[in-house]
Amino acid sequence: MRALLVVNPKATTTSERTRDVLAHALASDLKLDVATTSHRGHATELAKSAVVEGVDLVIALGGDGTVNEVANGILADGPSPDLPAVAVVPGGSTNVFARALGLPNDPVEATGALLDALRSGRSRQVGLGMADRRWFLFCAGLGFDADVVARVEDRRAEGSRSTPGLYVRSALRRFYRSGGTRRSGPLTLEVPGQDPVEGLCLGIVQNTNPWTYLGGRPVNACPDASFDLDLDLFGLTRMSTLPTLRHLSRMLGTSGKAPHGRHVVSLHDCATFTLGAEEAVSLQVDGDHLGEHRNVTFRGVPRALRVIV
């Protein structure tokens, strides 16, 4: 089997030693080439080339952003049974996609699980989401959560490490920048065949559960989201301190119940919907900030990607 290992050297837990050890282990079972990314979007370029060259498997060693880029490269022309499979060796700070697939969070253990899956011929077809023309693996969002991602990216560019604490501090800073309350948000939700819902402060779109991790704890905004269904949405039409804390407590809880209340807007297993605003707002996809947008249409695509698990 021909395979390409795409390595993000800037990923939080990836080092040259880790890369070399894992590459040596994988090369025992695969005809392996190794490519190291050097700029944003490079993993997408490498994955596109792998499709053209007829590679059987593309392995992403890095965080969720690296895996997202690989998936976008492979699916640049849409899903097809002839495309390479994807495998993930987690090397980032959260690794939501890998953990949602049930993979170990340790890269050495994950490599062992990958080799076992290859020898056993195990794979899974997973559904993905699209935000306009951008594929996403597990989540996307407009508004508040995307603003937090943008803040974290700015801090990382200044030299800060990506840690749960950095996300919490960025979220608190963003929340209290507006005085800790927001009575009406800028977003409008449009679902085919339904009346529009106006005034959303945020819209979190999930393709699986959890939305993210706070350290080792999963954050469950849409606990019924699944790779085997279409998309789920969690939105809020008002953000103030006590109700927001209650929603967060439910997301961090173990009851498996979705946050609810009169300011909560939710969708489950929805094939397509649009979030729009009169003025452009931040968009994030799988934890990467993609700038500001006025309208984004989200769509679920079943069985889009074959993953070795």
Wavefront OBJ file of the C-alpha trace (Angstrom):
o trace
v 0.000 0.000 0.000
v 1.376 3.397 -1.017
v 1.027 5.955 1.742
v 1.920 9.579 2.349
v 2.644 10.808 5.879
v 1.867 14.536 6.128
v 3.617 16.063 9.145
v 2.880 19.455 10.662
v 6.131 20.323 12.496
v 4.421 23.173 14.379
v 1.753 20.975 15.951
v 1.747 21.131 19.735
v 2.993 17.624 20.530
v 4.910 16.850 17.328
v 8.713 16.697 17.344
v 11.352 15.425 14.940
v 11.996 12.455 17.202
v 8.286 11.597 17.296
v 8.046 11.926 13.517
v 11.047 9.686 12.910
v 9.893 6.976 15.326
v 6.381 6.910 13.872
v 7.605 6.992 10.271
v 9.908 4.040 10.963
v 7.027 2.057 12.475
v 4.672 2.846 9.582
v 7.305 2.061 6.939
v 7.393 -1.525 8.196
v 3.910 -2.080 6.738
v 3.637 0.608 4.060
v 5.482 1.998 1.075
v 5.796 5.332 2.810
v 6.725 8.835 1.714
v 7.011 11.637 4.281
v 6.226 15.306 3.611
v 6.538 18.158 6.104
v 4.250 21.166 5.795
v 5.763 24.629 5.599
v 2.770 26.970 5.346
v -0.960 27.169 5.864
v -2.751 25.192 3.177
v 0.312 23.064 2.390
v -1.334 19.871 3.665
v -4.212 20.484 1.236
v -1.741 20.831 -1.638
v 0.040 17.613 -0.631
v -3.245 15.700 -0.372
v -4.358 16.923 -3.813
v -1.078 15.671 -5.265
v -1.575 12.330 -3.520
v -4.929 11.936 -5.286
v -3.350 12.642 -8.679
v -0.496 10.215 -7.984
v -2.804 7.386 -6.978
v -1.661 7.125 -3.370
v -3.780 4.666 -1.358
v -3.567 6.292 2.062
v -2.810 9.773 3.437
v -1.797 9.884 7.105
v -2.027 13.208 8.938
v 0.367 13.730 11.849
v -0.700 16.947 13.522
v -3.717 18.657 15.020
v -7.251 19.038 13.748
v -6.217 21.801 11.348
v -3.797 19.459 9.579
v -6.431 16.736 9.266
v -8.939 19.289 7.961
v -6.508 20.419 5.270
v -5.806 16.824 4.237
v -9.530 16.106 3.955
v -10.092 19.249 1.880
v -7.295 18.228 -0.467
v -8.600 14.705 -0.940
v -12.192 15.895 -1.420
v -11.340 18.873 -3.635
v -13.436 17.395 -6.471
v -16.006 15.719 -4.238
v -16.345 12.264 -2.702
v -15.472 9.180 -4.741
v -14.778 5.521 -3.909
v -11.474 5.828 -5.789
v -10.001 8.438 -3.425
v -7.265 7.668 -0.875
v -8.280 6.707 2.621
v -7.290 8.961 5.530
v -5.631 8.039 8.811
v -4.907 10.257 11.786
v -2.013 10.304 14.228
v -2.893 13.024 16.772
v -0.218 15.639 17.351
v -2.192 18.740 18.324
v -3.492 20.181 21.563
v -7.098 18.919 21.380
v -7.320 16.311 18.553
v -11.119 16.327 18.525
v -11.511 14.349 15.285
v -9.147 11.559 16.323
v -10.726 11.231 19.748
v -14.250 11.275 18.266
v -13.180 8.294 16.163
v -12.107 6.490 19.326
v -8.363 6.755 18.674
v -5.838 7.090 21.521
v -4.684 10.653 22.129
v -1.061 9.528 22.440
v 0.633 9.514 18.997
v 2.622 6.317 19.655
v -0.475 4.430 20.820
v -2.458 5.853 17.891
v 0.192 4.599 15.458
v -0.091 1.131 16.975
v -3.888 1.273 16.583
v -3.464 2.421 12.964
v -1.137 -0.471 12.122
v -3.548 -2.916 13.742
v -6.446 -1.462 11.696
v -4.439 -1.728 8.472
v -3.494 -5.342 9.151
v -7.121 -6.152 9.956
v -8.506 -4.187 7.000
v -10.679 -1.976 9.218
v -12.064 1.309 7.900
v -15.112 3.501 8.299
v -17.039 5.799 5.960
v -17.844 8.998 7.845
v -20.120 11.841 6.922
v -18.641 15.344 6.882
v -19.969 18.868 6.793
v -19.477 21.712 4.362
v -19.395 25.430 5.169
v -20.038 26.838 1.704
v -17.242 25.073 -0.212
v -15.021 24.263 2.773
v -15.200 20.760 4.229
v -15.183 20.322 7.990
v -14.695 17.211 10.092
v -16.444 17.874 13.374
v -17.492 21.508 13.878
v -17.870 24.975 12.464
v -19.213 28.169 13.926
v -20.205 31.761 13.322
v -20.112 34.515 15.912
v -18.865 34.218 19.471
v -16.957 30.915 19.281
v -15.258 31.963 16.034
v -14.206 35.247 17.676
v -12.582 33.198 20.449
v -10.722 31.063 17.907
v -9.470 34.235 16.193
v -8.226 35.579 19.537
v -6.409 32.312 20.285
v -4.746 32.329 16.859
v -3.527 35.881 17.468
v -2.046 34.871 20.812
v -0.371 31.817 19.274
v 1.171 34.054 16.616
v 2.610 36.108 19.485
v 4.217 32.980 20.950
v 1.603 31.628 23.371
v 1.012 27.884 23.556
v -2.378 26.496 22.631
v -3.758 25.308 25.973
v -7.243 24.965 27.498
v -6.409 27.928 29.718
v -5.728 30.123 26.696
v -9.150 29.287 25.255
v -10.888 29.964 28.568
v -9.162 33.328 29.022
v -9.944 34.290 25.416
v -13.598 33.326 25.856
v -13.925 35.337 29.066
v -12.273 38.357 27.464
v -14.642 38.146 24.494
v -17.697 37.615 26.721
v -17.066 40.546 29.033
v -15.975 42.858 26.240
v -19.694 43.452 25.640
v -20.439 43.895 29.346
v -21.292 40.234 29.919
v -24.640 40.399 28.183
v -25.972 40.567 24.694
v -29.705 40.843 24.146
v -29.739 40.430 20.397
v -27.114 38.843 18.177
v -26.331 39.579 14.534
v -27.136 36.157 13.066
v -30.232 34.906 11.272
v -30.875 31.187 10.844
v -32.659 30.045 7.714
v -33.808 26.443 7.277
v -35.645 25.418 4.089
v -39.388 25.240 4.764
v -39.204 27.043 8.136
v -39.531 30.635 9.308
v -36.206 32.441 9.831
v -34.900 32.773 13.399
v -33.282 36.140 14.053
v -30.992 37.476 16.739
v -28.556 34.591 17.316
v -25.339 35.570 19.110
v -23.575 32.392 18.028
v -24.160 29.317 15.942
v -22.152 26.155 16.669
v -22.505 23.529 13.942
v -21.523 19.960 14.760
v -20.921 16.916 12.611
v -20.125 14.691 15.581
v -19.934 14.867 19.351
v -18.187 16.415 21.248
v -17.819 19.963 19.998
v -14.356 20.213 21.546
v -12.386 19.251 24.649
v -11.482 21.358 27.662
v -8.328 19.511 28.595
v -9.526 15.925 28.965
v -13.198 16.851 29.403
v -15.519 16.765 26.371
v -17.738 19.790 25.711
v -21.130 18.591 24.466
v -23.098 21.372 22.802
v -24.956 18.906 20.542
v -24.691 15.502 22.254
v -26.747 13.713 19.567
v -24.528 14.773 16.651
v -23.017 11.860 14.741
v -20.782 11.057 11.765
v -23.686 8.868 10.576
v -26.245 11.714 10.468
v -26.501 15.186 8.974
v -25.637 18.330 10.950
v -26.661 19.619 14.374
v -26.778 23.246 15.530
v -26.586 24.912 18.933
v -27.387 28.620 18.991
v -28.161 31.294 21.564
v -30.318 34.369 21.079
v -29.063 35.926 24.304
v -25.817 35.643 26.249
v -25.776 36.797 29.858
v -23.724 35.550 32.739
v -25.947 33.171 34.725
v -27.815 31.512 31.800
v -24.567 31.099 29.865
v -22.923 29.450 32.879
v -25.891 27.052 33.155
v -25.563 26.123 29.486
v -21.823 25.576 29.903
v -22.446 23.406 32.961
v -24.785 21.175 30.919
v -22.215 20.987 28.091
v -19.558 19.839 30.558
v -21.890 17.442 32.378
v -22.276 13.715 31.907
v -26.068 13.545 31.563
v -25.946 13.393 27.760
v -28.717 15.997 27.571
v -28.467 18.988 25.247
v -28.542 22.517 26.687
v -32.075 23.913 26.605
v -34.005 27.033 27.484
v -36.007 29.794 25.868
v -32.902 31.453 24.393
v -31.555 28.185 22.933
v -31.995 27.421 19.238
v -31.184 23.891 18.113
v -31.320 21.657 15.054
v -30.717 17.914 14.826
v -29.856 15.836 11.757
v -30.462 18.755 9.397
v -29.280 18.406 5.795
v -28.794 22.117 5.045
v -29.281 25.555 6.587
v -27.817 29.052 6.342
v -26.510 31.493 8.937
v -26.317 35.077 7.788
v -25.731 38.581 9.123
v -26.053 42.125 7.811
v -22.414 42.757 8.697
v -19.640 40.184 8.343
v -18.885 38.034 11.413
v -16.131 35.539 12.219
v -16.226 31.980 10.878
v -14.258 29.042 12.290
v -13.976 25.556 10.847
v -12.519 22.710 12.938
v -10.855 25.273 15.180
v -9.286 27.385 12.394
v -10.385 30.973 11.877
v -11.419 31.623 8.257
v -12.003 35.359 8.390
v -15.322 37.186 8.359
v -18.393 36.253 6.329
v -21.913 37.593 5.869
v -23.628 34.356 4.822
v -22.551 30.737 5.154
v -24.575 27.737 4.009
v -23.922 24.521 5.921
v -24.562 21.112 4.409
v -24.141 17.552 5.615
v -22.564 15.063 3.198
v -23.025 11.385 4.169
v -20.212 8.830 3.768
v -17.869 11.449 2.372
v -14.516 10.127 3.610
v -13.014 6.695 4.266
v -11.031 6.661 7.498
v -8.775 3.884 8.808
v -9.816 3.159 12.407
l 1 2 3 4 5 6 7 8 9 10 11 12 13 14 15 16 17 18 19 20 21 22 23 24 25 26 27 28 29 30 31 32 33 34 35 36 37 38 39 40 41 42 43 44 45 46 47 48 49 50 51 52 53 54 55 56 57 58 59 60 61 62 63 64 65 66 67 68 69 70 71 72 73 74 75 76 77 78 79 80 81 82 83 84 85 86 87 88 89 90 91 92 93 94 95 96 97 98 99 100 101 102 103 104 105 106 107 108 109 110 111 112 113 114 115 116 117 118 119 120 121 122 123 124 125 126 127 128 129 130 131 132 133 134 135 136 137 138 139 140 141 142 143 144 145 146 147 148 149 150 151 152 153 154 155 156 157 158 159 160 161 162 163 164 165 166 167 168 169 170 171 172 173 174 175 176 177 178 179 180 181 182 183 184 185 186 187 188 189 190 191 192 193 194 195 196 197 198 199 200 201 202 203 204 205 206 207 208 209 210 211 212 213 214 215 216 217 218 219 220 221 222 223 224 225 226 227 228 229 230 231 232 233 234 235 236 237 238 239 240 241 242 243 244 245 246 247 248 249 250 251 252 253 254 255 256 257 258 259 260 261 262 263 264 265 266 267 268 269 270 271 272 273 274 275 276 277 278 279 280 281 282 283 284 285 286 287 288 289 290 291 292 293 294 295 296 297 298 299 300 301 302 303 304 305 306 307 308 309
